[in-house]
Amino acid sequence: MSDIYNIKTTNKYEDIIHLQHPTSANHPQMPIEDRAAQFSPFAALTGHEDAIRETQRRMEERFRKMEPGNGEKTGENEE
């Protein structure tokens, strides 16, 4: 594969790979736990999971009532 910048793919970062990681004189380094928290999942829609669980609970209750032998109507025409 030809490279328009004449840089070999395996040595793409050869000029910076051995440099020391830059550090700020003004800001302390963030702890690893806090950095990891930046990428953790979050609830974009507050209460959405609760609403899903409540819907699931209601549907399961409805299906239990529809099971044969429980004395409830199944939704079919019963005469």
mmCIF file of the N, C-alpha and C atoms, coordinates in Angstrom:
data_MODEL
# 
_entry.id   MODEL 
# 
loop_
_atom_site.group_PDB 
_atom_site.id 
_atom_site.type_symbol 
_atom_site.label_atom_id 
_atom_site.label_alt_id 
_atom_site.label_comp_id 
_atom_site.label_asym_id 
_atom_site.label_entity_id 
_atom_site.label_seq_id 
_atom_site.pdbx_PDB_ins_code 
_atom_site.Cartn_x 
_atom_site.Cartn_y 
_atom_site.Cartn_z 
_atom_site.occupancy 
_atom_site.B_iso_or_equiv 
_atom_site.pdbx_formal_charge 
_atom_site.auth_seq_id 
_atom_site.auth_comp_id 
_atom_site.auth_asym_id 
_atom_site.auth_atom_id 
_atom_site.pdbx_PDB_model_num 
ATOM 1   N N  . MET A 1 1  ? 0.845   -1.177  0.000  1.00 0.00 ? 1  MET A N  1 
ATOM 2   C CA . MET A 1 1  ? 0.000   0.000   0.000  1.00 0.00 ? 1  MET A CA 1 
ATOM 3   C C  . MET A 1 1  ? 0.888   1.237   0.000  1.00 0.00 ? 1  MET A C  1 
ATOM 4   N N  . SER A 1 2  ? 0.647   2.115   -0.925 1.00 0.00 ? 2  SER A N  1 
ATOM 5   C CA . SER A 1 2  ? 1.472   3.320   -0.987 1.00 0.00 ? 2  SER A CA 1 
ATOM 6   C C  . SER A 1 2  ? 0.953   4.345   0.004  1.00 0.00 ? 2  SER A C  1 
ATOM 7   N N  . ASP A 1 3  ? 1.861   5.054   0.568  1.00 0.00 ? 3  ASP A N  1 
ATOM 8   C CA . ASP A 1 3  ? 1.508   6.045   1.566  1.00 0.00 ? 3  ASP A CA 1 
ATOM 9   C C  . ASP A 1 3  ? 1.834   7.418   1.007  1.00 0.00 ? 3  ASP A C  1 
ATOM 10  N N  . ILE A 1 4  ? 0.880   8.328   1.008  1.00 0.00 ? 4  ILE A N  1 
ATOM 11  C CA . ILE A 1 4  ? 1.118   9.634   0.403  1.00 0.00 ? 4  ILE A CA 1 
ATOM 12  C C  . ILE A 1 4  ? 2.095   10.480  1.204  1.00 0.00 ? 4  ILE A C  1 
ATOM 13  N N  . TYR A 1 5  ? 2.349   10.111  2.456  1.00 0.00 ? 5  TYR A N  1 
ATOM 14  C CA . TYR A 1 5  ? 3.272   10.870  3.291  1.00 0.00 ? 5  TYR A CA 1 
ATOM 15  C C  . TYR A 1 5  ? 4.633   10.198  3.409  1.00 0.00 ? 5  TYR A C  1 
ATOM 16  N N  . ASN A 1 6  ? 4.846   9.122   2.670  1.00 0.00 ? 6  ASN A N  1 
ATOM 17  C CA . ASN A 1 6  ? 6.103   8.373   2.715  1.00 0.00 ? 6  ASN A CA 1 
ATOM 18  C C  . ASN A 1 6  ? 6.449   7.903   4.129  1.00 0.00 ? 6  ASN A C  1 
ATOM 19  N N  . ILE A 1 7  ? 5.461   7.498   4.876  1.00 0.00 ? 7  ILE A N  1 
ATOM 20  C CA . ILE A 1 7  ? 5.671   6.956   6.217  1.00 0.00 ? 7  ILE A CA 1 
ATOM 21  C C  . ILE A 1 7  ? 5.259   5.500   6.176  1.00 0.00 ? 7  ILE A C  1 
ATOM 22  N N  . LYS A 1 8  ? 6.139   4.635   6.632  1.00 0.00 ? 8  LYS A N  1 
ATOM 23  C CA . LYS A 1 8  ? 5.793   3.224   6.686  1.00 0.00 ? 8  LYS A CA 1 
ATOM 24  C C  . LYS A 1 8  ? 4.709   3.026   7.741  1.00 0.00 ? 8  LYS A C  1 
ATOM 25  N N  . THR A 1 9  ? 3.766   2.158   7.453  1.00 0.00 ? 9  THR A N  1 
ATOM 26  C CA . THR A 1 9  ? 2.648   1.928   8.356  1.00 0.00 ? 9  THR A CA 1 
ATOM 27  C C  . THR A 1 9  ? 3.123   1.428   9.718  1.00 0.00 ? 9  THR A C  1 
ATOM 28  N N  . THR A 1 10 ? 4.121   0.572   9.755  1.00 0.00 ? 10 THR A N  1 
ATOM 29  C CA . THR A 1 10 ? 4.596   0.028   11.023 1.00 0.00 ? 10 THR A CA 1 
ATOM 30  C C  . THR A 1 10 ? 5.373   1.055   11.827 1.00 0.00 ? 10 THR A C  1 
ATOM 31  N N  . ASN A 1 11 ? 5.892   2.081   11.197 1.00 0.00 ? 11 ASN A N  1 
ATOM 32  C CA . ASN A 1 11 ? 6.678   3.096   11.897 1.00 0.00 ? 11 ASN A CA 1 
ATOM 33  C C  . ASN A 1 11 ? 5.977   4.451   11.882 1.00 0.00 ? 11 ASN A C  1 
ATOM 34  N N  . LYS A 1 12 ? 4.678   4.435   11.847 1.00 0.00 ? 12 LYS A N  1 
ATOM 35  C CA . LYS A 1 12 ? 3.898   5.660   11.718 1.00 0.00 ? 12 LYS A CA 1 
ATOM 36  C C  . LYS A 1 12 ? 4.159   6.647   12.860 1.00 0.00 ? 12 LYS A C  1 
ATOM 37  N N  . TYR A 1 13 ? 4.390   6.140   14.064 1.00 0.00 ? 13 TYR A N  1 
ATOM 38  C CA . TYR A 1 13 ? 4.574   7.010   15.222 1.00 0.00 ? 13 TYR A CA 1 
ATOM 39  C C  . TYR A 1 13 ? 6.005   6.957   15.764 1.00 0.00 ? 13 TYR A C  1 
ATOM 40  N N  . GLU A 1 14 ? 6.909   6.559   14.951 1.00 0.00 ? 14 GLU A N  1 
ATOM 41  C CA . GLU A 1 14 ? 8.304   6.410   15.370 1.00 0.00 ? 14 GLU A CA 1 
ATOM 42  C C  . GLU A 1 14 ? 8.874   7.709   15.936 1.00 0.00 ? 14 GLU A C  1 
ATOM 43  N N  . ASP A 1 15 ? 8.440   8.847   15.418 1.00 0.00 ? 15 ASP A N  1 
ATOM 44  C CA . ASP A 1 15 ? 8.993   10.123  15.870 1.00 0.00 ? 15 ASP A CA 1 
ATOM 45  C C  . ASP A 1 15 ? 8.493   10.534  17.260 1.00 0.00 ? 15 ASP A C  1 
ATOM 46  N N  . ILE A 1 16 ? 7.392   9.965   17.737 1.00 0.00 ? 16 ILE A N  1 
ATOM 47  C CA . ILE A 1 16 ? 6.857   10.378  19.040 1.00 0.00 ? 16 ILE A CA 1 
ATOM 48  C C  . ILE A 1 16 ? 6.720   9.242   20.046 1.00 0.00 ? 16 ILE A C  1 
ATOM 49  N N  . ILE A 1 17 ? 6.933   8.017   19.615 1.00 0.00 ? 17 ILE A N  1 
ATOM 50  C CA . ILE A 1 17 ? 6.651   6.866   20.473 1.00 0.00 ? 17 ILE A CA 1 
ATOM 51  C C  . ILE A 1 17 ? 7.479   6.850   21.756 1.00 0.00 ? 17 ILE A C  1 
ATOM 52  N N  . HIS A 1 18 ? 8.678   7.394   21.732 1.00 0.00 ? 18 HIS A N  1 
ATOM 53  C CA . HIS A 1 18 ? 9.558   7.341   22.901 1.00 0.00 ? 18 HIS A CA 1 
ATOM 54  C C  . HIS A 1 18 ? 9.575   8.650   23.687 1.00 0.00 ? 18 HIS A C  1 
ATOM 55  N N  . LEU A 1 19 ? 8.731   9.598   23.320 1.00 0.00 ? 19 LEU A N  1 
ATOM 56  C CA . LEU A 1 19 ? 8.673   10.856  24.059 1.00 0.00 ? 19 LEU A CA 1 
ATOM 57  C C  . LEU A 1 19 ? 7.948   10.657  25.384 1.00 0.00 ? 19 LEU A C  1 
ATOM 58  N N  . GLN A 1 20 ? 8.308   11.487  26.360 1.00 0.00 ? 20 GLN A N  1 
ATOM 59  C CA . GLN A 1 20 ? 7.663   11.419  27.661 1.00 0.00 ? 20 GLN A CA 1 
ATOM 60  C C  . GLN A 1 20 ? 6.249   11.989  27.553 1.00 0.00 ? 20 GLN A C  1 
ATOM 61  N N  . HIS A 1 21 ? 5.322   11.404  28.307 1.00 0.00 ? 21 HIS A N  1 
ATOM 62  C CA . HIS A 1 21 ? 3.934   11.872  28.301 1.00 0.00 ? 21 HIS A CA 1 
ATOM 63  C C  . HIS A 1 21 ? 3.884   13.293  28.853 1.00 0.00 ? 21 HIS A C  1 
ATOM 64  N N  . PRO A 1 22 ? 3.197   14.203  28.177 1.00 0.00 ? 22 PRO A N  1 
ATOM 65  C CA . PRO A 1 22 ? 3.132   15.585  28.670 1.00 0.00 ? 22 PRO A CA 1 
ATOM 66  C C  . PRO A 1 22 ? 2.302   15.682  29.952 1.00 0.00 ? 22 PRO A C  1 
ATOM 67  N N  . THR A 1 23 ? 2.738   16.525  30.863 1.00 0.00 ? 23 THR A N  1 
ATOM 68  C CA . THR A 1 23 ? 1.992   16.761  32.097 1.00 0.00 ? 23 THR A CA 1 
ATOM 69  C C  . THR A 1 23 ? 1.752   18.255  32.244 1.00 0.00 ? 23 THR A C  1 
ATOM 70  N N  . SER A 1 24 ? 0.659   18.602  32.899 1.00 0.00 ? 24 SER A N  1 
ATOM 71  C CA . SER A 1 24 ? 0.297   19.998  33.088 1.00 0.00 ? 24 SER A CA 1 
ATOM 72  C C  . SER A 1 24 ? 0.863   20.516  34.399 1.00 0.00 ? 24 SER A C  1 
ATOM 73  N N  . ALA A 1 25 ? 1.368   21.731  34.364 1.00 0.00 ? 25 ALA A N  1 
ATOM 74  C CA . ALA A 1 25 ? 1.843   22.371  35.585 1.00 0.00 ? 25 ALA A CA 1 
ATOM 75  C C  . ALA A 1 25 ? 0.675   22.998  36.341 1.00 0.00 ? 25 ALA A C  1 
ATOM 76  N N  . ASN A 1 26 ? -0.444  23.207  35.664 1.00 0.00 ? 26 ASN A N  1 
ATOM 77  C CA . ASN A 1 26 ? -1.597  23.883  36.263 1.00 0.00 ? 26 ASN A CA 1 
ATOM 78  C C  . ASN A 1 26 ? -2.668  22.935  36.797 1.00 0.00 ? 26 ASN A C  1 
ATOM 79  N N  . HIS A 1 27 ? -2.763  21.744  36.239 1.00 0.00 ? 27 HIS A N  1 
ATOM 80  C CA . HIS A 1 27 ? -3.828  20.817  36.609 1.00 0.00 ? 27 HIS A CA 1 
ATOM 81  C C  . HIS A 1 27 ? -3.246  19.484  37.063 1.00 0.00 ? 27 HIS A C  1 
ATOM 82  N N  . PRO A 1 28 ? -3.670  18.981  38.230 1.00 0.00 ? 28 PRO A N  1 
ATOM 83  C CA . PRO A 1 28 ? -3.188  17.667  38.666 1.00 0.00 ? 28 PRO A CA 1 
ATOM 84  C C  . PRO A 1 28 ? -3.769  16.567  37.781 1.00 0.00 ? 28 PRO A C  1 
ATOM 85  N N  . GLN A 1 29 ? -3.043  15.464  37.700 1.00 0.00 ? 29 GLN A N  1 
ATOM 86  C CA . GLN A 1 29 ? -3.515  14.344  36.893 1.00 0.00 ? 29 GLN A CA 1 
ATOM 87  C C  . GLN A 1 29 ? -4.762  13.738  37.541 1.00 0.00 ? 29 GLN A C  1 
ATOM 88  N N  . MET A 1 30 ? -5.745  13.424  36.714 1.00 0.00 ? 30 MET A N  1 
ATOM 89  C CA . MET A 1 30 ? -6.994  12.846  37.201 1.00 0.00 ? 30 MET A CA 1 
ATOM 90  C C  . MET A 1 30 ? -6.751  11.405  37.651 1.00 0.00 ? 30 MET A C  1 
ATOM 91  N N  . PRO A 1 31 ? -7.319  11.005  38.794 1.00 0.00 ? 31 PRO A N  1 
ATOM 92  C CA . PRO A 1 31 ? -7.171  9.618   39.244 1.00 0.00 ? 31 PRO A CA 1 
ATOM 93  C C  . PRO A 1 31 ? -7.785  8.642   38.233 1.00 0.00 ? 31 PRO A C  1 
ATOM 94  N N  . ILE A 1 32 ? -7.247  7.440   38.175 1.00 0.00 ? 32 ILE A N  1 
ATOM 95  C CA . ILE A 1 32 ? -7.707  6.432   37.223 1.00 0.00 ? 32 ILE A CA 1 
ATOM 96  C C  . ILE A 1 32 ? -9.196  6.140   37.409 1.00 0.00 ? 32 ILE A C  1 
ATOM 97  N N  . GLU A 1 33 ? -9.674  6.086   38.663 1.00 0.00 ? 33 GLU A N  1 
ATOM 98  C CA . GLU A 1 33 ? -11.086 5.795   38.912 1.00 0.00 ? 33 GLU A CA 1 
ATOM 99  C C  . GLU A 1 33 ? -11.987 6.846   38.261 1.00 0.00 ? 33 GLU A C  1 
ATOM 100 N N  . ASP A 1 34 ? -11.578 8.109   38.346 1.00 0.00 ? 34 ASP A N  1 
ATOM 101 C CA . ASP A 1 34 ? -12.380 9.182   37.758 1.00 0.00 ? 34 ASP A CA 1 
ATOM 102 C C  . ASP A 1 34 ? -12.317 9.150   36.237 1.00 0.00 ? 34 ASP A C  1 
ATOM 103 N N  . ARG A 1 35 ? -11.159 8.802   35.698 1.00 0.00 ? 35 ARG A N  1 
ATOM 104 C CA . ARG A 1 35 ? -11.049 8.708   34.240 1.00 0.00 ? 35 ARG A CA 1 
ATOM 105 C C  . ARG A 1 35 ? -11.941 7.592   33.721 1.00 0.00 ? 35 ARG A C  1 
ATOM 106 N N  . ALA A 1 36 ? -11.976 6.474   34.422 1.00 0.00 ? 36 ALA A N  1 
ATOM 107 C CA . ALA A 1 36 ? -12.809 5.351   34.001 1.00 0.00 ? 36 ALA A CA 1 
ATOM 108 C C  . ALA A 1 36 ? -14.285 5.735   34.061 1.00 0.00 ? 36 ALA A C  1 
ATOM 109 N N  . ALA A 1 37 ? -14.668 6.555   35.023 1.00 0.00 ? 37 ALA A N  1 
ATOM 110 C CA . ALA A 1 37 ? -16.067 6.957   35.168 1.00 0.00 ? 37 ALA A CA 1 
ATOM 111 C C  . ALA A 1 37 ? -16.546 7.781   33.979 1.00 0.00 ? 37 ALA A C  1 
ATOM 112 N N  . GLN A 1 38 ? -15.627 8.449   33.303 1.00 0.00 ? 38 GLN A N  1 
ATOM 113 C CA . GLN A 1 38 ? -16.015 9.240   32.136 1.00 0.00 ? 38 GLN A CA 1 
ATOM 114 C C  . GLN A 1 38 ? -16.606 8.363   31.043 1.00 0.00 ? 38 GLN A C  1 
ATOM 115 N N  . PHE A 1 39 ? -16.196 7.113   31.001 1.00 0.00 ? 39 PHE A N  1 
ATOM 116 C CA . PHE A 1 39 ? -16.613 6.227   29.925 1.00 0.00 ? 39 PHE A CA 1 
ATOM 117 C C  . PHE A 1 39 ? -17.659 5.209   30.366 1.00 0.00 ? 39 PHE A C  1 
ATOM 118 N N  . SER A 1 40 ? -18.115 5.303   31.603 1.00 0.00 ? 40 SER A N  1 
ATOM 119 C CA . SER A 1 40 ? -19.109 4.344   32.083 1.00 0.00 ? 40 SER A CA 1 
ATOM 120 C C  . SER A 1 40 ? -20.485 4.701   31.522 1.00 0.00 ? 40 SER A C  1 
ATOM 121 N N  . PRO A 1 41 ? -21.371 3.717   31.437 1.00 0.00 ? 41 PRO A N  1 
ATOM 122 C CA . PRO A 1 41 ? -22.706 3.996   30.918 1.00 0.00 ? 41 PRO A CA 1 
ATOM 123 C C  . PRO A 1 41 ? -23.462 4.970   31.825 1.00 0.00 ? 41 PRO A C  1 
ATOM 124 N N  . PHE A 1 42 ? -24.380 5.685   31.253 1.00 0.00 ? 42 PHE A N  1 
ATOM 125 C CA . PHE A 1 42 ? -25.187 6.601   32.031 1.00 0.00 ? 42 PHE A CA 1 
ATOM 126 C C  . PHE A 1 42 ? -26.637 6.517   31.563 1.00 0.00 ? 42 PHE A C  1 
ATOM 127 N N  . ALA A 1 43 ? -27.543 6.980   32.393 1.00 0.00 ? 43 ALA A N  1 
ATOM 128 C CA . ALA A 1 43 ? -28.965 6.959   32.040 1.00 0.00 ? 43 ALA A CA 1 
ATOM 129 C C  . ALA A 1 43 ? -29.296 8.248   31.299 1.00 0.00 ? 43 ALA A C  1 
ATOM 130 N N  . ALA A 1 44 ? -29.365 8.167   29.995 1.00 0.00 ? 44 ALA A N  1 
ATOM 131 C CA . ALA A 1 44 ? -29.673 9.351   29.196 1.00 0.00 ? 44 ALA A CA 1 
ATOM 132 C C  . ALA A 1 44 ? -31.107 9.800   29.427 1.00 0.00 ? 44 ALA A C  1 
ATOM 133 N N  . LEU A 1 45 ? -31.985 8.848   29.675 1.00 0.00 ? 45 LEU A N  1 
ATOM 134 C CA . LEU A 1 45 ? -33.389 9.156   29.939 1.00 0.00 ? 45 LEU A CA 1 
ATOM 135 C C  . LEU A 1 45 ? -33.710 8.735   31.367 1.00 0.00 ? 45 LEU A C  1 
ATOM 136 N N  . THR A 1 46 ? -33.736 9.681   32.268 1.00 0.00 ? 46 THR A N  1 
ATOM 137 C CA . THR A 1 46 ? -33.994 9.385   33.669 1.00 0.00 ? 46 THR A CA 1 
ATOM 138 C C  . THR A 1 46 ? -35.368 8.743   33.824 1.00 0.00 ? 46 THR A C  1 
ATOM 139 N N  . GLY A 1 47 ? -35.405 7.598   34.495 1.00 0.00 ? 47 GLY A N  1 
ATOM 140 C CA . GLY A 1 47 ? -36.659 6.899   34.736 1.00 0.00 ? 47 GLY A CA 1 
ATOM 141 C C  . GLY A 1 47 ? -37.061 5.934   33.638 1.00 0.00 ? 47 GLY A C  1 
ATOM 142 N N  . HIS A 1 48 ? -36.326 5.907   32.540 1.00 0.00 ? 48 HIS A N  1 
ATOM 143 C CA . HIS A 1 48 ? -36.688 5.038   31.418 1.00 0.00 ? 48 HIS A CA 1 
ATOM 144 C C  . HIS A 1 48 ? -36.621 3.562   31.812 1.00 0.00 ? 48 HIS A C  1 
ATOM 145 N N  . GLU A 1 49 ? -35.566 3.175   32.494 1.00 0.00 ? 49 GLU A N  1 
ATOM 146 C CA . GLU A 1 49 ? -35.431 1.776   32.929 1.00 0.00 ? 49 GLU A CA 1 
ATOM 147 C C  . GLU A 1 49 ? -36.569 1.390   33.864 1.00 0.00 ? 49 GLU A C  1 
ATOM 148 N N  . ASP A 1 50 ? -36.946 2.287   34.764 1.00 0.00 ? 50 ASP A N  1 
ATOM 149 C CA . ASP A 1 50 ? -38.058 2.006   35.681 1.00 0.00 ? 50 ASP A CA 1 
ATOM 150 C C  . ASP A 1 50 ? -39.363 1.823   34.915 1.00 0.00 ? 50 ASP A C  1 
ATOM 151 N N  . ALA A 1 51 ? -39.576 2.648   33.903 1.00 0.00 ? 51 ALA A N  1 
ATOM 152 C CA . ALA A 1 51 ? -40.796 2.534   33.095 1.00 0.00 ? 51 ALA A CA 1 
ATOM 153 C C  . ALA A 1 51 ? -40.826 1.206   32.348 1.00 0.00 ? 51 ALA A C  1 
ATOM 154 N N  . ILE A 1 52 ? -39.682 0.771   31.847 1.00 0.00 ? 52 ILE A N  1 
ATOM 155 C CA . ILE A 1 52 ? -39.604 -0.515  31.143 1.00 0.00 ? 52 ILE A CA 1 
ATOM 156 C C  . ILE A 1 52 ? -39.914 -1.656  32.108 1.00 0.00 ? 52 ILE A C  1 
ATOM 157 N N  . ARG A 1 53 ? -39.324 -1.609  33.305 1.00 0.00 ? 53 ARG A N  1 
ATOM 158 C CA . ARG A 1 53 ? -39.578 -2.659  34.297 1.00 0.00 ? 53 ARG A CA 1 
ATOM 159 C C  . ARG A 1 53 ? -41.056 -2.702  34.695 1.00 0.00 ? 53 ARG A C  1 
ATOM 160 N N  . GLU A 1 54 ? -41.674 -1.537  34.860 1.00 0.00 ? 54 GLU A N  1 
ATOM 161 C CA . GLU A 1 54 ? -43.093 -1.484  35.229 1.00 0.00 ? 54 GLU A CA 1 
ATOM 162 C C  . GLU A 1 54 ? -43.959 -2.061  34.113 1.00 0.00 ? 54 GLU A C  1 
ATOM 163 N N  . THR A 1 55 ? -43.640 -1.740  32.868 1.00 0.00 ? 55 THR A N  1 
ATOM 164 C CA . THR A 1 55 ? -44.383 -2.300  31.736 1.00 0.00 ? 55 THR A CA 1 
ATOM 165 C C  . THR A 1 55 ? -44.233 -3.812  31.704 1.00 0.00 ? 55 THR A C  1 
ATOM 166 N N  . GLN A 1 56 ? -43.017 -4.298  31.950 1.00 0.00 ? 56 GLN A N  1 
ATOM 167 C CA . GLN A 1 56 ? -42.781 -5.738  31.980 1.00 0.00 ? 56 GLN A CA 1 
ATOM 168 C C  . GLN A 1 56 ? -43.602 -6.389  33.089 1.00 0.00 ? 56 GLN A C  1 
ATOM 169 N N  . ARG A 1 57 ? -43.628 -5.773  34.260 1.00 0.00 ? 57 ARG A N  1 
ATOM 170 C CA . ARG A 1 57 ? -44.388 -6.323  35.386 1.00 0.00 ? 57 ARG A CA 1 
ATOM 171 C C  . ARG A 1 57 ? -45.874 -6.413  35.039 1.00 0.00 ? 57 ARG A C  1 
ATOM 172 N N  . ARG A 1 58 ? -46.410 -5.353  34.439 1.00 0.00 ? 58 ARG A N  1 
ATOM 173 C CA . ARG A 1 58 ? -47.832 -5.348  34.073 1.00 0.00 ? 58 ARG A CA 1 
ATOM 174 C C  . ARG A 1 58 ? -48.146 -6.418  33.034 1.00 0.00 ? 58 ARG A C  1 
ATOM 175 N N  . MET A 1 59 ? -47.270 -6.556  32.048 1.00 0.00 ? 59 MET A N  1 
ATOM 176 C CA . MET A 1 59 ? -47.507 -7.553  30.999 1.00 0.00 ? 59 MET A CA 1 
ATOM 177 C C  . MET A 1 59 ? -47.437 -8.963  31.564 1.00 0.00 ? 59 MET A C  1 
ATOM 178 N N  . GLU A 1 60 ? -46.473 -9.224  32.436 1.00 0.00 ? 60 GLU A N  1 
ATOM 179 C CA . GLU A 1 60 ? -46.375 -10.552 33.046 1.00 0.00 ? 60 GLU A CA 1 
ATOM 180 C C  . GLU A 1 60 ? -47.615 -10.856 33.874 1.00 0.00 ? 60 GLU A C  1 
ATOM 181 N N  . GLU A 1 61 ? -48.123 -9.853  34.588 1.00 0.00 ? 61 GLU A N  1 
ATOM 182 C CA . GLU A 1 61 ? -49.345 -10.038 35.377 1.00 0.00 ? 61 GLU A CA 1 
ATOM 183 C C  . GLU A 1 61 ? -50.531 -10.338 34.462 1.00 0.00 ? 61 GLU A C  1 
ATOM 184 N N  . ARG A 1 62 ? -50.624 -9.625  33.359 1.00 0.00 ? 62 ARG A N  1 
ATOM 185 C CA . ARG A 1 62 ? -51.708 -9.854  32.397 1.00 0.00 ? 62 ARG A CA 1 
ATOM 186 C C  . ARG A 1 62 ? -51.626 -11.262 31.818 1.00 0.00 ? 62 ARG A C  1 
ATOM 187 N N  . PHE A 1 63 ? -50.405 -11.705 31.467 1.00 0.00 ? 63 PHE A N  1 
ATOM 188 C CA . PHE A 1 63 ? -50.247 -13.052 30.904 1.00 0.00 ? 63 PHE A CA 1 
ATOM 189 C C  . PHE A 1 63 ? -50.580 -14.128 31.929 1.00 0.00 ? 63 PHE A C  1 
ATOM 190 N N  . ARG A 1 64 ? -50.234 -13.898 33.200 1.00 0.00 ? 64 ARG A N  1 
ATOM 191 C CA . ARG A 1 64 ? -50.578 -14.868 34.245 1.00 0.00 ? 64 ARG A CA 1 
ATOM 192 C C  . ARG A 1 64 ? -52.089 -15.015 34.366 1.00 0.00 ? 64 ARG A C  1 
ATOM 193 N N  . LYS A 1 65 ? -52.813 -13.910 34.248 1.00 0.00 ? 65 LYS A N  1 
ATOM 194 C CA . LYS A 1 65 ? -54.275 -13.961 34.328 1.00 0.00 ? 65 LYS A CA 1 
ATOM 195 C C  . LYS A 1 65 ? -54.880 -14.695 33.141 1.00 0.00 ? 65 LYS A C  1 
ATOM 196 N N  . MET A 1 66 ? -54.176 -14.700 32.019 1.00 0.00 ? 66 MET A N  1 
ATOM 197 C CA . MET A 1 66 ? -54.688 -15.338 30.810 1.00 0.00 ? 66 MET A CA 1 
ATOM 198 C C  . MET A 1 66 ? -54.388 -16.832 30.759 1.00 0.00 ? 66 MET A C  1 
ATOM 199 N N  . GLU A 1 67 ? -53.580 -17.350 31.677 1.00 0.00 ? 67 GLU A N  1 
ATOM 200 C CA . GLU A 1 67 ? -53.235 -18.768 31.660 1.00 0.00 ? 67 GLU A CA 1 
ATOM 201 C C  . GLU A 1 67 ? -54.478 -19.606 31.919 1.00 0.00 ? 67 GLU A C  1 
ATOM 202 N N  . PRO A 1 68 ? -54.606 -20.731 31.221 1.00 0.00 ? 68 PRO A N  1 
ATOM 203 C CA . PRO A 1 68 ? -55.769 -21.608 31.419 1.00 0.00 ? 68 PRO A CA 1 
ATOM 204 C C  . PRO A 1 68 ? -55.850 -22.101 32.865 1.00 0.00 ? 68 PRO A C  1 
ATOM 205 N N  . GLY A 1 69 ? -57.091 -22.190 33.370 1.00 0.00 ? 69 GLY A N  1 
ATOM 206 C CA . GLY A 1 69 ? -57.295 -22.756 34.696 1.00 0.00 ? 69 GLY A CA 1 
ATOM 207 C C  . GLY A 1 69 ? -57.263 -21.750 35.824 1.00 0.00 ? 69 GLY A C  1 
ATOM 208 N N  . ASN A 1 70 ? -57.122 -20.468 35.536 1.00 0.00 ? 70 ASN A N  1 
ATOM 209 C CA . ASN A 1 70 ? -57.095 -19.512 36.634 1.00 0.00 ? 70 ASN A CA 1 
ATOM 210 C C  . ASN A 1 70 ? -58.438 -18.816 36.834 1.00 0.00 ? 70 ASN A C  1 
ATOM 211 N N  . GLY A 1 71 ? -59.458 -19.189 36.031 1.00 0.00 ? 71 GLY A N  1 
ATOM 212 C CA . GLY A 1 71 ? -60.797 -18.642 36.207 1.00 0.00 ? 71 GLY A CA 1 
ATOM 213 C C  . GLY A 1 71 ? -61.017 -17.300 35.551 1.00 0.00 ? 71 GLY A C  1 
ATOM 214 N N  . GLU A 1 72 ? -60.031 -16.761 34.888 1.00 0.00 ? 72 GLU A N  1 
ATOM 215 C CA . GLU A 1 72 ? -60.168 -15.477 34.205 1.00 0.00 ? 72 GLU A CA 1 
ATOM 216 C C  . GLU A 1 72 ? -60.472 -15.709 32.737 1.00 0.00 ? 72 GLU A C  1 
ATOM 217 N N  . LYS A 1 73 ? -61.071 -14.719 32.105 1.00 0.00 ? 73 LYS A N  1 
ATOM 218 C CA . LYS A 1 73 ? -61.313 -14.814 30.670 1.00 0.00 ? 73 LYS A CA 1 
ATOM 219 C C  . LYS A 1 73 ? -59.983 -14.705 29.940 1.00 0.00 ? 73 LYS A C  1 
ATOM 220 N N  . THR A 1 74 ? -59.890 -15.396 28.811 1.00 0.00 ? 74 THR A N  1 
ATOM 221 C CA . THR A 1 74 ? -58.650 -15.391 28.046 1.00 0.00 ? 74 THR A CA 1 
ATOM 222 C C  . THR A 1 74 ? -58.651 -14.345 26.957 1.00 0.00 ? 74 THR A C  1 
ATOM 223 N N  . GLY A 1 75 ? -59.747 -13.620 26.823 1.00 0.00 ? 75 GLY A N  1 
ATOM 224 C CA . GLY A 1 75 ? -59.821 -12.633 25.769 1.00 0.00 ? 75 GLY A CA 1 
ATOM 225 C C  . GLY A 1 75 ? -60.508 -13.176 24.536 1.00 0.00 ? 75 GLY A C  1 
ATOM 226 N N  . GLU A 1 76 ? -60.761 -14.488 24.503 1.00 0.00 ? 76 GLU A N  1 
ATOM 227 C CA . GLU A 1 76 ? -61.465 -15.092 23.383 1.00 0.00 ? 76 GLU A CA 1 
ATOM 228 C C  . GLU A 1 76 ? -62.956 -15.012 23.649 1.00 0.00 ? 76 GLU A C  1 
ATOM 229 N N  . ASN A 1 77 ? -63.757 -15.192 22.618 1.00 0.00 ? 77 ASN A N  1 
ATOM 230 C CA . ASN A 1 77 ? -65.211 -15.175 22.783 1.00 0.00 ? 77 ASN A CA 1 
ATOM 231 C C  . ASN A 1 77 ? -65.649 -16.411 23.554 1.00 0.00 ? 77 ASN A C  1 
ATOM 232 N N  . GLU A 1 78 ? -66.086 -16.199 24.771 1.00 0.00 ? 78 GLU A N  1 
ATOM 233 C CA . GLU A 1 78 ? -66.563 -17.310 25.593 1.00 0.00 ? 78 GLU A CA 1 
ATOM 234 C C  . GLU A 1 78 ? -68.061 -17.172 25.761 1.00 0.00 ? 78 GLU A C  1 
ATOM 235 N N  . GLU A 1 79 ? -68.789 -18.207 25.458 1.00 0.00 ? 79 GLU A N  1 
ATOM 236 C CA . GLU A 1 79 ? -70.243 -18.144 25.579 1.00 0.00 ? 79 GLU A CA 1 
ATOM 237 C C  . GLU A 1 79 ? -70.743 -19.200 26.508 1.00 0.00 ? 79 GLU A C  1 
# 
